[in-house]
């Protein structure tokens, strides 16, 4: 069995498995297999070429493209050279990409083939970018292989002990204003702030022949983070360019995939795919999910589809290098229980407290803001000391912006983003509480709750619903149904039915897109 290897840097990790299991497949992508030995050799060569070209300590190298094994070669190679990788969401508009390229000060840009032309256009407008490469040969511009040929060798760089070097800069989705660059260090990924390794939870001990999946977009923490995790256990990682149920079901059927992370909406697509009925899922031992709540019925359907799998709910954010709170398999009950509405308990080595607006801890079952402290907290927001100071205090406590309460046993229940809170007639309403009630309705597949302008109350609660296939949602019935379950002032005043929810690349529902039509012409989104 494999607990994570006690590395402090990506170099150590790549060296460790290259020395011990050089012929074991590290990454599998679209028929291409890269073994641990060859992977390490490529990253060493790339790091020396980067340094020979003059790219080094603290320089930013951007990536535009879908998931690829080449991204991880770049990430590890850049880290060896002391450079920082900046993955940019491929679904962003060109002007949003340009903002990140300029903000990060990237000196080089690597693009997958379908984005090679766009990369050249963007680079032409940004003088700081001195190199534009395509991740694969044959795109009319240099590939990493060409770059390594041209720039030859410089001596390797000594990494900072303790993993203090910045590794990646991930941009938050920018629900307010421009996105912020979150700088995460090597040590953040290995969570070793004080040299004490937290114990490994039982559900995170991998078997010798297991394999993971990197399917979430690499511009998100669940994408980059999950692409490092299997190597941290000395096992293979399957990479898929973007979520594709058929491709994932093939990997499962061929016993090439044993554990993965998906958002609930993607899990639903996976188990309802026509291929799913013929897929042998017996090899899957662990399914992790997060980014949005799992409706109870979907959990039941998933448990049926994957009878041998443990299920974990993950809660975390980019600024915490991903997961900090976990609801473990033993708390998942297909009959439903109180705990399954929680996000779970903090991981070993992670401190969590819930505070009021003055920073004082609140009592059991009192709602406040989640603050957290651990070796996984970000280094800082790039070039934004004021924003960093607003988010992380002098004692290292990071404010998440999420409202929650804690029960008597220490389980944490997420109420909502503080800024998604609806204030109606002076009462605070957290959308998640209303959504939980809506999800119990037999005809509701997905639900989102927003505040809309209201002359009398300031804001009114509106439910937006995607019905289950072949079901009709009746507004008055839904409102009555919710009123039986939660306080009248929290129940929706109106219900809209839509065909599908707008989502960002990590699967989160875009409430700002749902709100936009109702707040047009208003100067702020609180009335």
N, C-alpha and C positions, 0 to 999 in steps of 0.2 A: 504494500500500500504506500501511496505517496502523500505525505504532507508537503506543503510548499518548501522548496529549498531555501536555506537561510542566506540568500544573496542580499547585498546592499545596493548593487547596481546592475543594469542590464548586461554590461560587459561580463561581470562575474557569472551571471546566469547563463549567458550563451557559452562561456568557456567551460563551465561546470558540466553541462550536458554534452557539449562537443567532445570533451575528454572521456566521459563515461559511456555515452550511447551515441557515438558518431553516426551510426547507420540507421538510427531510429528516425522515422518521419517526424519532422517538427511542424511543417506547414503543408497543407494540401489545398490547392486552389486550381479549379478548372482543369483537372487532369495533370497538373504540375506538382510534383512532390519534392520538397526540399528537406534534406536530412540535417540533423543537428550539426554535424561536422562541417558540411558545405555551407550552412547558414552562417556559422561563426566566421568561416574563412572569407565569405563575401562581405560581411559587415566590417571585418578588419581592413580589407582592401579598400572598401568604400570610405571608411574613416580616414585612411591615409591619403586617399586622393582628395577628399574634401580639404584636409589640412594643407596639402600641397598647392591646392587652388587658392588658399588664403581664407578658407571658411573655417572658423574655429569658435573658441570659447564665447558662448552667449549669442552667436549669430543665429538668426531664424531662417529655417528652410520650410517653405509652405508646400502643402500637397493639395491638389484639387482632383477629386476622382472618387469613384466608389471603392468599396473594400478590395484589397489585393494583398497577396503575399509580399509584393514589392514595397508596400507601405511599411511593413514590419522590418524589412531589410533596411529601409531608409531610417526608420526610428532608431534601430539598434546601431546602425552605422554612424548616424549623426550624433547619437549619445556618446559614442566612443571618441568622436572628434570634439566633444564639448558643445556641440550645436544643439539647438532646440527645434523640435518639429512642430509645425502649426498646421494641423489638418483643417481644411475648410469644407463646410457642408456643400455637397455637389448640387443640392436642390436650391441653393441660394440664388438670387438674381445677380447678374454680373456686377452691378454697382455695390451690392452687399459684399461680394467677394473682394472687390477693389478696396472697400473700407478696411477689411481685415488685413489685406496685403500691406496697405499703407500704415495702419495702426501698429502692426507687428514689426514693421521695418524689415521684412523678409529680403534676404539677398539672393535667394534662389527659389525656384518654383518647379515642382515636379507634378506632372499631370498624367492621368491615365489616358489611353489613346483617344477616347471620344471627347476629351476636354483639351487636347493638345492645341488646337487652333485658338480656342478661347484663352488659354493660358498665354499664348504669344500676344494676343490682342491686349490682354490686361497688362502684361509686362511692358509692352511698348509705351504705355502711359505712365509707368512708375519707374523713375530713374534708379531707385535703390536696387531693383532686381537685376542682377548681373548674369544669372544663368537660368535658362528655361530648358528643362529636360522632359522627355516622355518616359513613362515608367517601363514601356516595352519598346523594342527596336521597330523600325519601319514606319515611323510617323513623320519623317522629314526633318526631325531635330534630334539632337544627341539623346541617346538612352544612357542609363547609369553605366552600362558596359563601356560605351564610347567615352564617357566622362572619366572612368577609371583608366582607360588606355591613355587618354590625353594628359592626365595630371599626375600619373605615376604615384610616387611614394613620399610620404613624410613620416618622421618617427611617430609612434603612437603617443597618445597623451595620457598622463596619469589622472585618473578620476579623483574627485574629492572624496575623502573617506566619509562613511556614514550616509552616502547617497544624497549629499546636499546640493548637487548640481541640478539646475532646472532641466527637465526632460521634454515636456510638451506644454504647449500653450493652446488651451481649448477655449473657444469663444461661447459665452452663454447666449441663449437664444434672444436676449434683449427684449423682454416683455415691456420694459420701460426704457426708452431712449436707445442709444447705440449699444451693440453687444460689448461685453467686457472680456478681455483676455485673461483667463484664469491660468496662472503659472503653477504647474505641478512638478515637484522634484522627483528624482529617482527614489528617494526615501519615502515619499508619499505613497508610491505604488507598493512598496514593501513594508510600509507602516512601522518603520523602526525609528521612532523619534528619540528614544532614550536607550537604545541598545537592548531593551527587553522585548523579546518576541511574545506577542499575545498567543494564548493557546489556540489550537485549531479546532473549530467546532466539528462535531462528529459528521455532519452532513457535507463537510468540505474536505474529507479525506478521500483521495482518488485512488482507484486500483491501477495496477501496472499497465493494463491493456486498454485503459479508457481513452476517450478522445473528446475534446471540447469543440465548440462552434463559435466562430466570430461572424455575427450576422448583423448586429446593430451598427449604424453608421459610425465610422472611425472618428468623425468630428465630434462625437459624443463620448462621454466617459465610459458608457457601457460597451462601446465599440472598441476603443483603444485598450481599455482595461481588460476586457474579456479576451483580447488577442494576445495578452501577455500571460494570463492565468494558466493555460495548459502547459506552456513551457516552464512555468514556475513549478510544475509538478512532474516535468520530464515526460509529458505525453503529447500526442499529436493535436494540432488545432486545424479544424476544417474552416476554410474561409469561403464565404459566399459573397459575391459582389453586392447584392442587395437581397432583401427578404424575398424568397421564392419558395412557397410551400412544397412544390413538387421536388425541387432539388434537395431540400432538407429531409423530406420523407424518403427519398432514395438513399441518402446517407444513413438514415435510421434503419431502413430495411436491410441494407448491406452490412449492418453492424459496425459502421465506421464512426458512429456518434453515440455517446452515452450520456452526455449532460449538456444543457444549454440554458441561456437566458433569453426570454422573449417578453414583449409587453402583452397584456391580455388580449388586445385586439388581434395581434399576430397569432397568438395561440388559437384563438377562435377560427382564424382562416386556415390554420394548419389542420385542425381536427375535422373541419367541414370540407376540406379539399376532397374531390372525388377519389384521389389516390389513397386517402387515409384508410379506407375500409380494407384495402389489400395489403397494407404495410404491417410488417412484423415489428411491433414496438417493444418487444420484450427486453431488448438490450438497453433501453433508456432507464438510468437509475436515479437521475436528479433533474428536476425542472425548476428553474428560478424565474420569477417574474417580478415586475415592478413598473414604476412610472405612472400607473393608474390602478384603481382598485379592481380586484377580481370579483365579478358577480358570482354568487354562490352556485348558480346553475352551471355556469361555465366551468367552475372548479370541478363540479361533479362530472361533467362531460369529459374533462381532461383526465380525471382520475380513472374513468372507464377506459379512455383511449390509451393511457399509459399505466397499466396496472402495477408495474414494478418500480415506478418512479416516486421518490420523495418530492414534495413541493415546498418551496421556500418563497416567501415574499420579501423583496429587498426594498429598503428605503434609503435614499442618499441623494447626493447632488454632485455637480461638477466640482464645487468648491471643497468637497470632502473626499475627493478621489473616488467617488462612487459610494458603495454601500456602507452604512454605519449602523443600521437597525435591521434586524432580520426576524421574521416569523418562521420558526423552524417546522420541519415536516410533522412533528408530533402534535402541533397545535392546529393542523388542518383536518377538519372533521367534515365529511361530506353531508352530515346531517345539519351542519351549521352550528356555530357557538359564538358567544360574545367575543372571544379572543380573535376570531377570524376577521373581525372588523378592525383589529389593531394592526399596526405595522410591525409589532413584535418588540423585542428587547435589544438594547445596544450590543454590538459585537464585543468580544473580549478586547480590552485595550482602548475602548471608546467610552468617553464620559458624555452623558447627556443630562441637561437640566432644562426645566421649563419655567420661564420667567415672565413677570408682568412688565408693563411699559417702563418701570423704574429699574428693571434688572434684578428684582427680588424674586426668589423662587416661590412658586404658587403651591397650594396644597393639592392633595389627591383629588383627581377628577375636576380640577379647576383648569380652564383653558388659558394657555399662555403661549409664548413663542419658544420653539425648540432652539437651544444653544448646545453646541457640541465642542469637545476638545479631544484631539488625538493626534498621533503621528501622521494621520492621513489628511489633516487640514492643509489647504493650499498654502503656497509660499506668500502669494499676494496677487492682486489684480495688476496687470502690466501697466506701468506708468500711471497708476491711479492711486497714489498714497491716501488721498482723502476717502475714496470709496473703500479702500482696504481697511482704514481705521474705523469706518462706520460699521464694517462687517465683522472684523476680528478685534477683540479688545486686548489690552496690555497683558492680560493673563492667558491669552491664547484661546478664549472662548469665541466661537464663530456663530453668528446669528444666521439662522437658516431662512427666516422670513415665513416659516410654516407655523401655523397655529395647531396646538395639540394639547391633550391632557394625558396624565399617567394614572393607571389604576392601582389598586392596593398591592398587586403583585409585580408592579414595575413595567407592565406592558404599556406601550405608547400608542395612543390613538390620534391619527392625524385628523385635524378638523379641516384645515384648508390653508392655501396661501393667505397670509395676512392681507395682501392687497386684493384678493378675490372676495374678501368679506363684503357682504351686502348690508347696508344700514338702512333699515326700513322703519320709519316712524320712531327712530331713536333706538330700535332694537338691533343687535348684531345677529346676522344669519350667516352661517358658514355653509357654502354650497354643498360640501361633501355630505353633510348631515341630511340634506334634502334629497341628494342623489341616492344615498343609501336606501331611503324609503321608496324612491321611484324604482330602484332596481328590483324591489320585491314584487312589483306589478307583473303579472304573468305575460303581458303583451310587450313589455319594454325590453329592447335589446341593449340600447345604450342611452345614457341620459347625461345632460350637462345643465347646470343651473347658473344663471347670471342675474345681475341686477339691471333693470331697465328704468329709464326716467319715469317718475310718477309725480303728478302735481300735488297730490295730497300727502304722500308718505316720503317724498324725496326719491326713494328707489322702491320698485316693486320686484318681487321674486318671479322670474320667468323660467319655466322648464323647457328645454329643447330635447326632443326625443327621437331616436331612431327605433321604429317598431321592429319586432321580430317578423321574419318572413310570413306573408299572408295574414298578418294581424292588423286590426284597425284600432287606433288609439283614440278614445273619446275624451275630450278635454275635461268635461264636468266629472266624469267617472274617475279620471286620474287625480284631479284635485281632491275629490272626496276621499279617495283611497289614501292619499298622503296625510290628509287631516286626521285620519283615524290613528296615524302612527306618530306624528310629531305635532308640536304646538301650532295652532292656527296661523300665527303671524309668520311662521316659517314656510307654510305651504305655498306652492306656486299660485299666483293670481291669474296666470295665463300659461298656455301650453302651445308650443309650435312643434310640428312634425317635419323632419327632414330625412333625406335618403341616406346621407352619411355625414359623419362628423369631420370637420376640418382638423388635421393633425400636423404637428411638426415631424421632423425626420425621426425623432426618438419615440414617436407614438403618443405624445401628450396631446390632449385636446386643446386646440387654440381658442381659448375663451375670448381673447381680444378680437378674433375674427367673428365670433358669434355676437359679441357686443356691438361691433362697429355700426351696423345699420341702425340700431336704436339710439345711438349717441351722436349721430351725425349732426353737426351744427352746434353741439354743446361744447363748451370750452374745457370741461373736464369730465372724467367718467365717474364722478360721484355727484349726485344731485344735492 
